[in-house]
Amino acid sequence: MARRGPGGWTTLALIAGVLSAPLVVFVAVFGLRFGWWGLDVALDRLSVTVVPWLLGLGAICALLLLWRARRTAALGWLIGLVALAMVAGGVWLYERHAFAYALTMPSPRSVSTNESDPPGLSARLTAARVAAGAVPEQTLRSTTCPGVVSIPSQLRAEDATAALQRAGFTPLPSSLFQVEGTHEGLWFLRKHDATIRIRPGRTDVRVAPRDDRPQGGETCRLLARIVAELQPRS
């Protein structure tokens, strides 16, 4: 077996530096899913605190790989460009799924297409939230999301259920005039509940978080996704 020269080991070390941030996120989410630690460790300590430093390290390593590629063949340039793209993608994911949670007010808040008269949660969903130790509905302060409005028509319950499914929610037992579902986040398993109130001439939607942590705009993103799926399809 041929021995790897100093240059080869340096390249491997730089690649390891690029991969360090996604590896820590993977470990954080993996441990959260298997109950090794809670959200405070997975999100606050590892993803929000440690990952930014590793992204900085990864950026330096990616630039060094590109600099070293001047003396190598096309493979060196390919490795450097892929490493730079991975760091850029990591920064985008960090800003969207981790850092944003630290920039919003920590008070629990639901969002709705009708701020003055938000749809209420059903007794079944309220009981499920209580059993899960979620934020009580009476402490949630409903607000609106920019550009997200109600549907100016009365939708069918089956269409609303299908819209929830397309938006990534798991539908719950519903009635003709109220459709509900629950969403679990892919990265940190954070749960949100949605309720769709169907009335003559108007359909409103509300999304409520299960926990009292900063939401980083996630509630608005989920609300917008549901309303988009409720739009009439041509």
C-alpha positions in Angstrom: 0.0 0.0 0.0 1.4 3.4 -1.0 2.1 5.8 1.8 0.2 9.0 1.9 2.5 12.0 1.6 2.3 15.1 3.8 0.2 16.9 1.2 -2.4 14.1 1.2 -2.7 14.2 5.0 -3.0 18.0 4.9 -5.9 17.7 2.4 -7.7 15.2 4.6 -7.3 17.5 7.6 -8.8 20.4 5.7 -11.7 18.3 4.5 -12.3 17.2 8.1 -12.4 20.9 9.1 -15.0 21.5 6.4 -17.1 18.5 7.6 -16.8 19.4 11.3 -19.9 21.6 11.5 -22.3 19.3 9.7 -21.0 16.4 11.8 -21.7 18.2 15.0 -25.3 19.1 13.8 -25.8 15.4 12.9 -24.6 14.3 16.3 -26.8 16.9 18.0 -30.0 15.9 16.1 -29.1 12.2 16.4 -28.8 12.4 20.2 -32.0 14.4 20.4 -34.0 11.8 18.4 -32.7 9.0 20.6 -33.2 10.8 23.9 -29.6 11.2 24.8 -30.0 14.9 25.6 -32.7 17.5 25.3 -33.3 20.5 23.1 -31.2 22.7 25.3 -28.1 20.7 24.4 -28.9 19.9 20.8 -30.0 23.4 19.9 -28.6 25.9 22.4 -25.2 24.4 23.2 -24.2 22.5 20.1 -26.0 24.0 17.2 -26.2 27.7 18.2 -22.9 27.9 20.2 -20.4 25.5 18.8 -21.4 25.3 15.1 -20.7 28.9 14.2 -17.0 28.5 15.2 -16.8 25.3 13.2 -18.4 27.0 10.2 -15.7 29.6 10.4 -13.1 26.9 10.6 -14.7 25.2 7.6 -14.6 28.4 5.6 -10.9 28.8 6.3 -10.3 25.2 5.3 -12.3 25.5 2.1 -10.3 28.6 1.1 -7.1 26.8 1.8 -8.2 23.9 -0.3 -8.9 26.3 -3.2 -5.5 27.9 -2.7 -3.8 24.5 -2.7 -5.7 23.6 -5.9 -3.5 25.9 -7.9 -0.8 23.2 -7.7 -3.1 20.2 -8.3 -5.2 18.8 -11.1 -8.9 19.4 -11.8 -9.7 17.1 -8.8 -8.2 19.6 -6.4 -10.4 22.4 -7.8 -13.4 20.2 -7.6 -12.8 19.4 -4.0 -12.2 23.0 -3.1 -15.4 24.2 -4.8 -17.5 21.5 -3.3 -16.1 22.3 0.2 -16.9 26.0 -0.3 -20.4 25.1 -1.4 -20.9 22.9 1.7 -19.8 25.8 4.0 -22.1 28.2 2.2 -25.0 25.7 2.5 -24.2 25.2 6.2 -24.3 29.0 6.8 -27.7 29.2 5.2 -29.1 26.2 7.2 -27.6 27.6 10.4 -29.3 31.0 9.8 -32.6 29.4 8.9 -32.8 26.6 11.5 -30.7 27.5 14.5 -29.5 31.1 14.8 -32.9 32.6 14.0 -34.3 31.0 17.1 -32.0 33.2 19.2 -33.1 36.4 17.5 -36.8 36.5 18.3 -38.8 37.3 21.5 -39.0 34.2 23.7 -42.6 34.7 24.6 -44.9 32.0 23.2 -46.9 33.2 20.3 -49.4 31.7 17.9 -50.0 33.2 14.4 -53.3 33.4 12.6 -54.9 34.8 9.5 -57.4 36.5 11.9 -55.6 38.3 14.7 -58.8 39.8 16.3 -60.6 36.4 16.2 -58.1 33.6 15.9 -59.5 30.0 15.5 -59.6 28.2 18.8 -58.2 24.8 19.4 -60.5 21.9 19.7 -61.0 20.1 23.1 -59.2 17.0 21.7 -56.1 19.0 20.6 -56.1 21.1 23.8 -56.1 17.9 25.8 -53.2 16.5 23.7 -51.2 19.7 24.3 -51.9 19.5 28.0 -50.7 15.9 28.1 -47.6 16.8 26.3 -46.8 19.7 28.6 -47.2 22.3 25.9 -47.8 26.0 26.4 -51.4 26.5 27.5 -53.6 28.1 24.9 -54.6 30.9 27.1 -51.0 32.1 27.4 -50.5 32.3 23.6 -50.7 35.8 22.1 -52.0 35.5 18.5 -50.5 37.8 15.9 -50.5 37.9 12.1 -47.8 37.2 9.5 -46.9 39.7 6.8 -48.6 38.8 3.5 -50.5 35.9 4.9 -54.3 36.4 4.7 -57.4 34.2 5.1 -59.1 32.3 2.3 -62.2 34.3 1.2 -64.3 31.2 0.7 -65.7 28.3 2.5 -63.6 25.2 1.9 -64.5 21.6 2.2 -63.1 19.8 5.2 -61.5 17.1 3.0 -59.7 19.8 1.0 -58.4 21.4 4.2 -57.1 18.0 5.4 -55.3 17.4 2.1 -53.8 20.9 2.3 -52.5 20.1 5.8 -50.9 16.9 4.6 -49.2 18.7 1.7 -47.9 21.2 4.1 -46.2 18.5 6.2 -48.8 18.2 9.0 -50.2 15.0 10.3 -54.0 15.4 10.3 -56.0 14.8 13.5 -59.6 13.8 13.8 -61.6 16.8 12.7 -65.2 18.0 12.0 -66.9 19.6 9.0 -66.0 23.1 10.1 -62.7 22.6 11.9 -59.6 20.7 10.6 -56.5 20.2 12.7 -53.0 18.7 12.4 -49.6 18.5 14.1 -46.2 19.2 12.6 -42.9 17.9 13.8 -39.7 19.7 12.7 -37.1 17.8 10.8 -34.1 19.2 12.5 -34.9 19.6 16.2 -38.3 17.8 16.4 -40.1 21.0 17.5 -43.9 20.6 17.3 -46.5 23.0 16.1 -50.3 22.5 16.0 -52.5 24.0 13.3 -56.3 24.5 13.2 -58.3 25.5 10.2 -61.7 27.1 10.9 -64.2 26.9 8.0 -67.0 29.4 7.9 -69.4 30.6 5.1 -67.4 32.9 2.9 -64.1 32.7 4.9 -61.5 30.1 6.0 -59.0 31.0 8.7 -55.8 29.2 9.8 -53.9 29.3 13.1 -50.5 27.8 14.0 -49.5 27.4 17.7 -46.1 26.2 19.0 -45.9 23.5 21.6 -43.0 25.0 23.5 -42.3 28.5 24.8 -38.9 28.9 23.1 -38.1 31.5 20.4 -39.6 30.4 17.1 -37.3 32.1 14.6 -40.2 32.7 12.2 -41.0 29.0 12.0 -44.7 29.6 12.9 -45.1 32.1 10.1 -43.4 29.8 7.6 -45.8 27.0 8.5 -48.8 29.3 8.4 -47.8 30.6 5.0 -47.3 27.0 3.7 -50.8 25.9 4.8 -52.4 29.0 3.3 -50.6 28.4 0.0 -51.8 24.8 -0.1 -55.4 26.0 0.6 -55.4 28.2 -2.4 -57.8 27.0 -5.2 -56.0 24.8 -7.7 -56.6 25.4 -11.4 
